[in-house]
Every structure is written in structure tokens, then in C-alpha cells.
């Protein structure tokens, strides 16, 4: 009987060791998984940030170019040239201005 009890206690001890080993492996795997996931998340966040910074720089350049184009379109010389060339307008002189008063 003692032989059976010693075998059973040895098996019980073996199962306890296996469970402890399994738990240790599970905890280590969980820690490794969490660290790896955090690193991947940080990498993806940094990549997205770089893309957004690049897009912002492109948009700022586009806004600058549009402002330059807008200022050239607002130019009085350009408007005068278009009025004279395309609309056949002539510059006015002070003698062309008449004051009309309605009573």
C-alpha cells in the first residue's frame, strides 16, 4: 500500500509541477505578447504621425502657392491689361467723369 501511496503522491507532485510550469510559461508568454503588441502599436503610431506631418507640409506648400497665385490674380496691372485687351476698355480721364444730380 505504501508503494501505491508513494506513486500517487509522486504523480500528484508531478501534476503540480506541470501546472506551475504551465502557469509560468503562460505568464512569460503574456508579458512577451504585451511588449510586442505595444512596440507594434508605437511603430504604427509613429508611421501615421510621419504621414500626417508630410501631408501637412504638402498642404502648407499648396496654401502658400495658392496665396501667391491669388495675389497675382488680384494685381491691378493684370486687371487693367485684361480690361484693355479682352474687354476693349480704355482708361478714363478726369474729363470723362460727369456728375449727375437728381432733384
For each residue, the residues with C-beta under 8 A, 3 or more apart:
1: 4 5
2: 5 6
3: 6 7
4: 1 7 8
5: 1 2 8 9
6: 2 3 9 10
7: 3 4 10 11
8: 4 5 11 12
9: 5 6 12 13
10: 6 7 13 14
11: 7 8 14 15
12: 8 9 15 16
13: 9 10 16 17
14: 10 11 17 18
15: 11 12 18 19
16: 12 13 19 20
17: 13 14 20 21
18: 14 15 21 22
19: 15 16 22 23
20: 16 17 23 24
21: 17 18 24 25
22: 18 19 25 26
23: 19 20 26 27
24: 20 21 27 28
25: 21 22 28 29
26: 22 23 29 30
27: 23 24 30 31
28: 24 25 31 32
29: 25 26 32 33
30: 26 27 33 34
31: 27 28 34 35
32: 28 29 35 36
33: 29 30 36 37
34: 30 31 37 38
35: 31 32 38 39
36: 32 33 39 40
37: 33 34 40 41
38: 34 35 41 42
39: 35 36 42 43
40: 36 37 43 44
41: 37 38 44 45
42: 38 39 45 46
43: 39 40 46 47
44: 40 41 47 48
45: 41 42 48 49
46: 42 43 49 50
47: 43 44 50 51
48: 44 45 51 52
49: 45 46 52 53
50: 46 47 53 54
51: 47 48 54 55
52: 48 49 55 56
53: 49 50 56 57
54: 50 51 57 58
55: 51 52 58 59
56: 52 53 59 60
57: 53 54 60 61
58: 54 55 61 62
59: 55 56 62 63
60: 56 57 63 64
61: 57 58 64 65
62: 58 59 65 66
63: 59 60 66 67
64: 60 61 67 68
65: 61 62 68 69
66: 62 63 69 70
67: 63 64 70 71
68: 64 65 71 72
69: 65 66 72 73
70: 66 67 73 74
71: 67 68 74 75
72: 68 69 75 78
73: 69 70 78
74: 70 71 78
75: 71 72 78 79
76: 79 80
77: 80 81
78: 72 73 74 75 81 82
79: 75 76 82 83
80: 76 77 83 84 91
81: 77 78 84 85
82: 78 79 85 86 87
83: 79 80 86 87 89
84: 80 81 87 88 89 90 91
85: 81 82
86: 82 83
87: 82 83 84
88: 84
89: 83 84
90: 84
91: 80 84
92: 96 97
93: 96
94: 97
95:
96: 92 93
97: 92 94
98:
99:
100:
101:
102:
103:
